[in-house]
Amino acid sequence: MSAVTHTFEDVKAVILSAHKNNTSKEKVNFYNSWAENYNQDVAVLDYRAPSLAAKCISSNFTGDREAAVVLDVACGTGLVAKQMNTHGFQHFVGIDGSEMMLRFAKDSRLYQDLKQSMLGEDLLPVQWDSFDVVVIVGALSVGQVPAAVIRDLCKATKPGGYVCMTTRSNHDNLEYKAILEQEMKQMEAERLWSCVEVTEVEDWERAVSEQEDGYISGVVYLYKKL
């Protein structure tokens, strides 16, 4: 069965329906059902976070990117790995809660390993201090995963490695964003990592809530583990 072509109104309805999913099982079922149309739907949204995160990492990474191992957390269908691959990164381990999303990620043939795990509920199924880059795009937002998961992202990163994170700056996500940034600053105060770059982006993706028009904004954070 092939994916169907959706209009912006179709995609908007799909995303707004996700807000009704409160339990982990409901969220996983939503992403399992969305997986087949996900790439086409986010293209309709003009969703730029994967390319923006990859560009941020590429412009700051000074090591051997052909040898670097990247942990792609909440990897979905593999959009971030695809973008990072265009910048010369070749080794990816992906983690996601949705079995169907992982099937499409596997089809991309970019990942050496894929693991199913629920962020915020399970420990990350990886060894600490083992990745040159850890990236999470899209999942750090209200109703998705708790901001505290960024501590595990840091633990999974090698000393001197990078952690790249994104979140939205639209009205519905402002409270979550404030909690996330407070946690980031607290970890900096604890000398777990240092801030390399924070990039605010106005045209992050097309707005889907009834209260917003045009595009919403977002932000890319890049930290270096100490």
Kinemage of the C-alpha trace (Angstrom):
@kinemage 1
@onewidth
@group {chain A} dominant
@subgroup {mainchain}
@vectorlist {calphas} color= white
{ca met a 1} P 0.000 0.000 0.000
{ca ser a 2} L 1.460 3.339 -1.019
{ca ala a 3} L 1.129 6.655 0.776
{ca val a 4} L -1.641 8.991 -0.314
{ca thr a 5} L -1.244 12.657 -1.198
{ca his a 6} L -2.707 14.958 1.446
{ca thr a 7} L -3.610 18.644 1.247
{ca phe a 8} L -2.515 21.059 3.968
{ca glu a 9} L -6.003 20.842 5.510
{ca asp a 10} L -5.707 17.041 5.578
{ca val a 11} L -2.326 17.218 7.317
{ca lys a 12} L -3.613 19.806 9.755
{ca ala a 13} L -6.465 17.481 10.744
{ca val a 14} L -4.052 14.571 11.259
{ca ile a 15} L -1.767 16.589 13.546
{ca leu a 16} L -4.603 18.123 15.552
{ca ser a 17} L -6.008 14.624 16.099
{ca ala a 18} L -2.710 13.676 17.774
{ca his a 19} L -3.415 16.152 20.576
{ca lys a 20} L -6.203 13.834 21.766
{ca asn a 21} L -3.690 11.059 22.462
{ca asn a 22} L -2.822 11.132 26.155
{ca thr a 23} L -1.455 7.676 26.949
{ca ser a 24} L 1.774 6.199 25.622
{ca lys a 25} L -0.147 3.476 23.832
{ca glu a 26} L -2.365 6.046 22.088
{ca lys a 27} L 0.687 8.049 20.979
{ca val a 28} L 2.428 4.962 19.617
{ca asn a 29} L -0.727 3.891 17.780
{ca phe a 30} L -0.989 7.375 16.256
{ca tyr a 31} L 2.588 7.302 14.947
{ca asn a 32} L 2.189 3.723 13.717
{ca ser a 33} L -0.836 4.800 11.689
{ca trp a 34} L 0.894 7.981 10.431
{ca ala a 35} L 4.193 6.365 9.401
{ca glu a 36} L 3.233 5.578 5.811
{ca asn a 37} L 2.228 9.168 5.024
{ca tyr a 38} L 4.644 10.899 7.414
{ca asn a 39} L 7.331 12.022 4.949
{ca gln a 40} L 4.815 13.383 2.464
{ca asp a 41} L 2.774 15.101 5.184
{ca val a 42} L 5.695 16.916 6.811
{ca ala a 43} L 6.798 18.042 3.336
{ca val a 44} L 3.350 19.658 2.975
{ca leu a 45} L 4.012 21.388 6.323
{ca asp a 46} L 7.355 22.666 4.991
{ca tyr a 47} L 8.882 21.137 8.135
{ca arg a 48} L 12.477 22.365 8.176
{ca ala a 49} L 13.757 21.097 11.555
{ca pro a 50} L 15.686 18.050 10.230
{ca ser a 51} L 17.657 20.114 7.704
{ca leu a 52} L 18.238 22.947 10.197
{ca ala a 53} L 19.556 20.563 12.857
{ca ala a 54} L 21.835 18.797 10.362
{ca lys a 55} L 23.209 22.126 9.146
{ca cys a 56} L 23.878 23.282 12.731
{ca ile a 57} L 25.757 20.063 13.547
{ca ser a 58} L 27.721 20.130 10.294
{ca ser a 59} L 28.870 23.726 10.733
{ca asn a 60} L 30.281 22.990 14.212
{ca phe a 61} L 31.548 19.405 13.955
{ca thr a 62} L 35.329 19.308 13.470
{ca gly a 63} L 35.992 15.560 13.758
{ca asp a 64} L 36.034 12.780 11.181
{ca arg a 65} L 32.407 12.690 10.121
{ca glu a 66} L 32.845 9.497 8.101
{ca ala a 67} L 33.875 7.700 11.298
{ca ala a 68} L 31.518 9.540 13.678
{ca val a 69} L 28.651 7.557 15.206
{ca val a 70} L 25.346 9.428 15.513
{ca leu a 71} L 22.507 8.522 17.871
{ca asp a 72} L 19.240 9.693 16.299
{ca val a 73} L 16.672 9.780 19.110
{ca ala a 74} L 12.972 9.773 18.105
{ca cys a 75} L 14.304 9.042 14.628
{ca gly a 76} L 10.900 8.535 13.011
{ca thr a 77} L 11.266 7.547 9.362
{ca gly a 78} L 14.868 8.771 9.161
{ca leu a 79} L 14.589 12.354 7.934
{ca val a 80} L 17.389 13.614 10.204
{ca ala a 81} L 19.799 10.842 9.202
{ca lys a 82} L 19.032 11.576 5.550
{ca gln a 83} L 19.928 15.239 6.029
{ca met a 84} L 23.063 14.463 8.056
{ca asn a 85} L 24.157 11.955 5.434
{ca thr a 86} L 24.243 14.768 2.871
{ca his a 87} L 26.794 16.466 5.168
{ca gly a 88} L 29.049 13.408 5.188
{ca phe a 89} L 27.874 11.489 8.277
{ca gln a 90} L 27.520 7.764 7.620
{ca his a 91} L 26.987 5.851 10.867
{ca phe a 92} L 23.593 6.060 12.562
{ca val a 93} L 21.826 4.326 15.429
{ca gly a 94} L 18.111 5.140 15.628
{ca ile a 95} L 15.661 4.959 18.535
{ca asp a 96} L 11.905 5.433 18.303
{ca gly a 97} L 8.774 4.298 20.136
{ca ser a 98} L 6.875 3.414 16.958
{ca glu a 99} L 7.478 0.072 15.290
{ca met a 100} L 6.083 1.296 11.970
{ca met a 101} L 8.266 4.417 11.974
{ca leu a 102} L 11.284 2.160 12.570
{ca arg a 103} L 10.292 0.007 9.586
{ca phe a 104} L 10.455 3.036 7.322
{ca ala a 105} L 13.735 4.123 8.940
{ca lys a 106} L 15.124 0.658 8.141
{ca asp a 107} L 14.038 1.072 4.518
{ca ser a 108} L 16.233 4.188 4.290
{ca arg a 109} L 19.297 1.906 4.683
{ca leu a 110} L 21.073 4.636 6.628
{ca tyr a 111} L 21.020 2.988 10.065
{ca gln a 112} L 23.419 0.336 11.322
{ca asp a 113} L 21.092 -0.345 14.265
{ca leu a 114} L 17.498 0.532 15.206
{ca lys a 115} L 15.943 0.116 18.641
{ca gln a 116} L 12.354 0.492 19.857
{ca ser a 117} L 12.094 2.406 23.141
{ca met a 118} L 9.665 4.826 24.788
{ca leu a 119} L 11.432 8.068 25.666
{ca gly a 120} L 10.736 9.271 29.161
{ca glu a 121} L 9.593 5.807 30.256
{ca asp a 122} L 12.487 3.511 29.330
{ca leu a 123} L 16.193 4.076 29.839
{ca leu a 124} L 17.886 4.775 26.529
{ca pro a 125} L 18.981 1.315 25.297
{ca val a 126} L 22.550 2.413 24.577
{ca gln a 127} L 25.894 2.593 26.365
{ca trp a 128} L 26.731 5.895 28.010
{ca asp a 129} L 29.648 7.980 26.671
{ca ser a 130} L 29.571 6.237 23.298
{ca phe a 131} L 28.284 8.636 20.594
{ca asp a 132} L 30.032 11.465 18.776
{ca val a 133} L 26.702 13.181 18.104
{ca val a 134} L 23.288 12.733 19.724
{ca val a 135} L 20.369 14.436 17.993
{ca ile a 136} L 16.669 14.721 18.824
{ca val a 137} L 14.383 16.576 16.421
{ca gly a 138} L 10.657 17.093 16.939
{ca ala a 139} L 10.033 15.074 20.102
{ca leu a 140} L 10.958 17.784 22.613
{ca ser a 141} L 7.572 19.463 22.781
{ca val a 142} L 4.440 19.575 24.882
{ca gly a 143} L 2.582 16.261 24.922
{ca gln a 144} L 5.585 14.354 23.558
{ca val a 145} L 8.489 13.592 25.906
{ca pro a 146} L 9.497 15.186 29.241
{ca ala a 147} L 12.287 17.774 29.098
{ca ala a 148} L 14.298 15.736 31.616
{ca val a 149} L 15.200 13.195 28.881
{ca ile a 150} L 17.962 15.551 27.760
{ca arg a 151} L 20.061 14.318 30.703
{ca asp a 152} L 20.105 10.856 29.140
{ca leu a 153} L 21.053 12.360 25.783
{ca cys a 154} L 24.045 13.970 27.446
{ca lys a 155} L 24.988 10.717 29.199
{ca ala a 156} L 24.955 8.868 25.861
{ca thr a 157} L 27.383 11.373 24.316
{ca lys a 158} L 31.159 10.987 24.389
{ca pro a 159} L 33.072 13.702 26.266
{ca gly a 160} L 33.716 16.348 23.622
{ca gly a 161} L 30.757 15.139 21.587
{ca tyr a 162} L 27.700 17.156 20.604
{ca val a 163} L 24.024 17.091 21.567
{ca cys a 164} L 21.643 18.783 19.123
{ca met a 165} L 18.021 19.422 20.141
{ca thr a 166} L 15.078 21.281 18.640
{ca thr a 167} L 11.779 22.601 19.910
{ca arg a 168} L 8.983 24.811 18.670
{ca ser a 169} L 8.438 28.406 19.834
{ca asn a 170} L 4.715 28.644 19.120
{ca his a 171} L 2.272 29.709 21.838
{ca asp a 172} L 1.182 26.179 22.818
{ca asn a 173} L 4.788 25.136 23.441
{ca leu a 174} L 6.125 28.187 25.326
{ca glu a 175} L 5.729 26.697 28.804
{ca tyr a 176} L 7.463 23.474 27.751
{ca lys a 177} L 10.227 25.470 26.029
{ca ala a 178} L 10.864 27.452 29.236
{ca ile a 179} L 11.155 24.221 31.274
{ca leu a 180} L 13.472 22.734 28.638
{ca glu a 181} L 15.758 25.767 28.620
{ca gln a 182} L 15.833 25.855 32.422
{ca glu a 183} L 17.001 22.227 32.416
{ca met a 184} L 19.655 23.008 29.791
{ca lys a 185} L 20.996 25.894 31.883
{ca gln a 186} L 20.963 23.786 35.039
{ca met a 187} L 23.037 21.122 33.285
{ca glu a 188} L 25.429 23.837 32.148
{ca ala a 189} L 25.728 25.044 35.764
{ca glu a 190} L 26.512 21.453 36.760
{ca arg a 191} L 29.297 21.484 34.135
{ca leu a 192} L 27.799 18.583 32.220
{ca trp a 193} L 27.972 20.470 28.930
{ca ser a 194} L 28.540 23.907 27.420
{ca cys a 195} L 26.326 25.796 24.988
{ca val a 196} L 27.781 26.033 21.478
{ca glu a 197} L 24.939 27.605 19.534
{ca val a 198} L 21.281 28.565 19.847
{ca thr a 199} L 19.576 29.366 16.547
{ca glu a 200} L 16.107 30.913 16.494
{ca val a 201} L 14.248 30.257 13.229
{ca glu a 202} L 11.132 32.190 12.226
{ca asp a 203} L 9.828 29.951 9.439
{ca trp a 204} L 10.016 26.600 11.225
{ca glu a 205} L 6.905 24.995 9.765
{ca arg a 206} L 3.401 25.942 8.696
{ca ala a 207} L 1.074 26.648 11.614
{ca val a 208} L -1.685 24.114 12.264
{ca ser a 209} L -3.453 25.491 15.352
{ca glu a 210} L -6.549 27.640 14.956
{ca gln a 211} L -4.873 30.465 16.906
{ca glu a 212} L -1.931 30.866 14.512
{ca asp a 213} L -1.491 31.712 10.828
{ca gly a 214} L 1.385 31.435 8.407
{ca tyr a 215} L 4.490 29.869 9.941
{ca ile a 216} L 5.448 29.165 13.534
{ca ser a 217} L 8.985 29.668 14.826
{ca gly a 218} L 11.366 27.188 16.413
{ca val a 219} L 14.870 26.850 17.799
{ca val a 220} L 17.919 24.605 17.370
{ca tyr a 221} L 20.205 24.098 20.392
{ca leu a 222} L 23.713 22.663 20.164
{ca tyr a 223} L 25.680 21.688 23.283
{ca lys a 224} L 29.135 20.134 23.719
{ca lys a 225} L 29.603 17.554 26.464
{ca leu a 226} L 32.369 18.392 28.926
